[in-house]
Amino acid sequence: MPGFNPAEPGTNYVASGVAGGHRGLDETMDAVVYQKVRQAQAENSIVLQVAVDKDEPVRVLPLPPESSGRSVFVSDLLKQTGVLQKLGSVNAVLYRSSPQAIGGIRMEVRMNESHTVVLPESDYALKTGDRLYVTKSEISPIQTLVTQALGI
């Protein structure tokens, strides 16, 4: 559609829930998550959604005040919340709030081979209303051992 651009020019992001998007509707977004994202937008916070956390799968976490000039990155969030320590290896997707997409603009978070370190090119600075969706990586224990032995 002419004039329709859900992301900044030159990016490869896909707006979840937008008709024609190759992923269709965002299966990670439900009414509870939607309300948490709205809360995060109102409170200078972000939403951490951990698919395998039975106790607290969706948390709203505050960001530093904008006046502080400090940024929180995806890697910081995964370490400081204990998600990496608890799950070991993870897959993550950042959904950036956008008026063009109810579920947000999907931004892949690329990880190293062992899925324990966020690669610098996708270690995004988090913004108010962002939602980080985290799942446990399904790499095999053998794959993890080989990766660690090679120092990758």
C-alpha positions in Angstrom: 0.0 0.0 0.0 1.5 3.4 -0.9 2.4 5.5 2.1 2.0 2.6 4.6 5.1 1.9 6.5 4.7 0.2 9.9 8.5 0.6 10.7 11.2 3.1 10.0 12.4 3.2 6.4 15.0 0.6 5.6 14.2 -1.8 8.5 13.2 -5.4 8.3 10.6 -5.4 11.0 7.2 -7.1 10.6 4.2 -5.5 12.3 2.4 -8.3 14.0 -1.4 -8.4 13.6 -1.3 -6.3 10.5 -3.2 -7.8 7.6 -0.8 -9.1 5.0 2.1 -9.6 7.5 3.8 -12.9 6.9 3.2 -14.0 10.5 -0.4 -13.1 10.7 -1.9 -12.5 14.2 0.5 -12.5 17.1 -0.2 -15.6 19.2 1.8 -14.3 22.1 -0.7 -11.4 22.7 -3.8 -11.9 24.7 -6.1 -9.6 26.8 -3.9 -9.9 29.9 -0.7 -9.1 28.0 -2.5 -6.2 26.1 -3.5 -4.7 29.5 0.1 -5.1 30.8 1.5 -3.3 27.7 -1.0 -0.4 28.2 0.1 -0.2 31.9 3.8 -0.2 30.9 3.1 2.6 28.4 1.5 4.7 31.1 4.2 4.0 33.7 7.5 4.3 31.7 7.9 0.5 31.9 8.4 -2.5 29.8 6.7 -5.9 29.8 8.7 -9.1 30.2 6.8 -12.2 29.0 8.4 -15.5 29.8 6.5 -18.3 28.2 7.7 -21.1 30.6 7.3 -19.2 33.8 4.2 -20.6 35.6 4.4 -18.3 38.6 4.7 -14.9 36.9 4.6 -15.2 33.1 4.0 -11.5 32.4 5.7 -8.8 34.5 5.7 -5.0 34.1 9.2 -3.7 34.9 10.1 0.0 35.3 12.7 1.7 33.1 15.1 4.3 34.5 13.7 7.9 34.3 14.3 9.4 30.9 16.1 12.3 32.6 18.8 9.9 33.8 20.1 9.3 30.3 20.6 5.6 31.1 19.4 2.9 28.7 18.4 -0.7 29.5 19.2 -3.2 26.8 17.7 -6.6 26.0 20.9 -8.3 27.4 20.7 -6.3 30.6 17.1 -7.3 31.1 17.8 -11.0 30.6 20.7 -10.9 33.1 19.2 -8.6 35.7 15.9 -10.5 35.9 17.6 -13.9 36.2 15.9 -15.2 33.1 19.2 -16.4 31.6 20.3 -18.0 34.8 17.0 -19.8 35.3 16.5 -21.0 31.7 20.1 -21.3 30.6 19.5 -20.8 26.8 16.8 -18.7 25.4 15.1 -17.4 22.3 13.7 -13.8 22.5 11.6 -11.5 20.4 11.1 -7.8 21.1 7.7 -6.3 20.3 8.0 -2.5 19.9 4.8 -0.6 20.6 3.4 1.0 17.5 0.0 2.6 16.7 0.0 0.6 13.4 0.1 -2.8 15.1 -1.8 -3.8 18.2 0.7 -6.5 19.0 3.7 -4.3 18.3 6.4 -4.4 15.7 8.2 -7.7 15.8 12.0 -7.4 16.2 14.0 -10.6 16.3 16.7 -10.8 19.0 19.5 -12.8 17.6 21.6 -14.9 20.0 24.9 -16.7 19.8 25.1 -20.4 18.9 24.5 -21.6 22.5 21.6 -19.1 22.9 23.1 -17.6 26.0 24.4 -14.2 24.7 22.5 -11.5 22.8 24.4 -10.6 19.6 25.3 -6.8 19.7 23.5 -6.0 16.5 20.2 -7.0 18.0 20.8 -5.9 21.6 18.1 -3.2 21.4 17.7 -0.3 23.9 14.3 -0.8 25.5 11.6 1.9 25.2 8.5 2.5 27.2 5.8 0.0 26.2 8.2 -2.6 24.7 7.4 -6.3 25.3 10.1 -8.9 25.4 8.8 -12.4 24.8 11.2 -15.1 26.0 11.1 -18.9 25.5 13.5 -21.6 26.5 15.8 -22.5 23.6 15.4 -26.1 22.3 19.1 -26.7 21.5 20.3 -30.1 22.6 22.7 -30.7 25.5 25.2 -32.1 23.1 25.0 -29.0 20.9 25.5 -26.9 24.1 28.6 -28.9 25.1 30.2 -28.7 21.7 29.5 -24.9 21.5 31.0 -24.4 25.0 34.1 -26.6 24.2 34.8 -24.6 21.0 34.3 -21.3 22.9 31.6 -20.0 20.6 
